[in-house]
Amino acid sequence: MRYVMIYGVLSGAIVVAVIVAGLAFDLPSHLQSMWFGYLIMVTALSLIFVGIKRYRDLECGGVVRFGRAFAVGLGIAAVAGAVYVAGWEAYLATAGQDFMAEYTAGVLAEMRASGASAAELAKAQADMAWAVELYRHPLQRMVITFTEIFPVGLVVALVSAAALRNPRVFPVRAS
């Protein structure tokens, strides 16, 4: 549980810090900021690999089964997701802005600039109006926020557990 908490909190905190900093510097494109956000998530969630390896090396004598390694990775991903949700909610509470309305306006402005038709704009606006309304409800927003990061952590946990079940992958160093 110690590894789950340490590496989960670190992963989540890194993601929150970098994404909030990116929002504070107002990245030029919402599409770019989305890709940037997922890149940061993958990078920060690589701590799942580190956490599983530390668990394998220090608690399991250098050998761990896939199921146990995956459980540790999944725990780290869940804690990182919870930290991400808490950080995002704190940002929204202190930023004094309607993020989803601003995001929608930015996406529509980009579509206009790229020459989208009136029908395309109307459809996009209708689709996003549903999301704006959904985002106004805190519990639904938290679920949406959690589902942004957790699937990334799930994939990293799967890959990490599969690799680290083999004791020859980054073997324990003799001290």
N, C-alpha and C positions, 0 to 999 in steps of 0.2 A: 504494500500500500504506500510505503514511503516513496518508492520510485514513481509510482503513478502520480502522486501529488506533486513531487518536485518537478518532474519533467512536464507534466500537464500544465502546471501553473506557469512554468517558464515558456512553454510553447504558446499558450494563450496570450500571455503578457507581451511577447514579442509581436505577435500578429496585431494585437490591439494597438500597441505603440506605433508600429510602422504605418498601419492603415489610417489611424487618426492623424498622424503627422502628414501623411499624403493628402488627406482631406483638408488639413489646415493650410497646406501649400497650394490647394486647388489645382489638381492635375488637369491638364487641358482637355482631356477626352474621357467620357464615362466608360467607353469601351476599353481604353488604355488603362484606366484605373481598375476596371474589373480584372483584366489580365494581370495587372500588377498585384492586386489583392490576392489572387490565387497563387501567384508565384511566391509571394510572401508566406502564404499558408503552407505551401509545400516545403519551403525552406525551413520555416519554424517547426513544422511537424516532423522534420527529419530528426528532431530530438526524441521521437518515438523509438527510432533505431538505437540511439544512444542509451535511452532508458532501458530498453529490453536487453541490450548488451551488458550494461552495468548489472542488471538483475541476474542475467545468466552467469556472469563472471563472479560476482560477489556472493550471491545467495544460492546458486545452484552448482557451484564448483566447475563452471565452464561448459555445462551441458544443460540444455533446456528442451523440452518437447514443444512441438508446434502449438498445441492448445494452451499451454501455460504462457508461452511467449505472446501468443495472440491476445490472451486475456489481459496481460500487462499493457500491450500496445493499445488495445481497445479502451482500457481504463485511462491511459494517458490522453487518448483522443477525446474521450468524454469530458475529462477535466479541462482540457484545452478549450473544448466547445463551451463549457460553462463559463470559463473565464472570458472568452470572446463575447458571449452574450452579455455578461455583466459589464464588461468594458464598453460595449456598444450602447447598452442602455444608459450607462453613465455619461457617455459622450452625447447622446441625444438629449438627455436631461439638462446638460450644461451648455450645449452649443446654441440653444435658443433659435433653432431653425427647424423648418419642416423638411427633413431630408428627402422624403419620397416625392414631395411636390417639386423640390428643386431638381432632383434627379430626373423626374418626368419632363420638366421644362427643358433641361439640358439635352436629353435624348431627342425630344421633338425639334429643338433648335438644330441639332446635328443632322437630323433627317431633312429639315428644310434646306439647310446649307448644301446637302448632297443632292438636292433636286427631287425629293420625294413628291409624289402626286398628292393632291388634296384627299383622295380616297385612302391612300396609304397613311397619311397623317391622321385622318379621322379614325381609322382602324387602330392604329398604335395608341392614340389618345384614349379610346374606349377600353382597350386592353389594359392600359396602365391605370385608368381610373379605378378599376377593380382592385389592382394591387395597392393603390394609394389608400383606399378604404380599408383593405385588409390590414395594412401596416399601421393604421390608427389604433388598433386594439393591441395592448401590450402583450398579452399571452400569445396571440397569433404572430406578432412581430418577433417574439423570442423564439418561437418554433422555427420561423423562417430563417432567423439569424443562425440558429444552431445547425440547421440543415445546409447552410453555406459552407461550414467548416468541417462538420463531422464526416461526410463522405470522403473528403480528402484524407482525413486521419484514418479512416477505415482502410483505405487502399494502402497507405503507408504502413499501417499495422500489419496488414496481410503480407506485404512484400518483406517487411522486416522480420516477422515471425518465420516466414518460409526460409529466409536466408540464415537467420541466426540459430535455427534448430540444428544446423550443421556446425559442430564445434570447431571445424577447420576454418570457418569464415571468421576472420578477425579473432584468432585464438587468444586465450588468456596469456598475458605476458608473465613470465617468472620474475618476481621482484628480488 
